[in-house]
Amino acid sequence: MASPIITISDAALERVQQLLAKRGKPSVGVKIGIRTRGCSGLSYTVEYADEVSKFDEVVEKEGIRVLIDPKAVMFLIGTEMDYVEEQFKSGFVFRNPNEKGRCGCGESFHV
């Protein structure tokens, strides 16, 4: 069996479960994508997913689905999705071995 495109930490899984429970309508999971923006060119997106599109990659952990936009797959191979809560910020963090650099504010990256 091939390795999944991304791995999902327990903290990220727990946060996704909380978000899906609070949404107030059924979802198939969350979808990760890449958007062109920021100082370095690319940033990660995480959105609710109402359906699985034909070419989405699906990573499932403990019944929770994380969909990967097909345009983002090549940028995300080997990435770990985590969730971090710190004193002044909290959010999903992506540890991506494909990144060649990040902007100073940490909001975008390039490969």
Secondary structure, DSSP 8 states (H G I E B T S, - for coil): ----SEEE-HHHHHHHHHHHHHSSS--SEEEEEEEE-SSSSEEEEEEEESS--TT-EEEEETTEEEEE-TTTHHHHTTEEEEEEE-SS-EEEEEE-TT--EE-TTSS-EE-
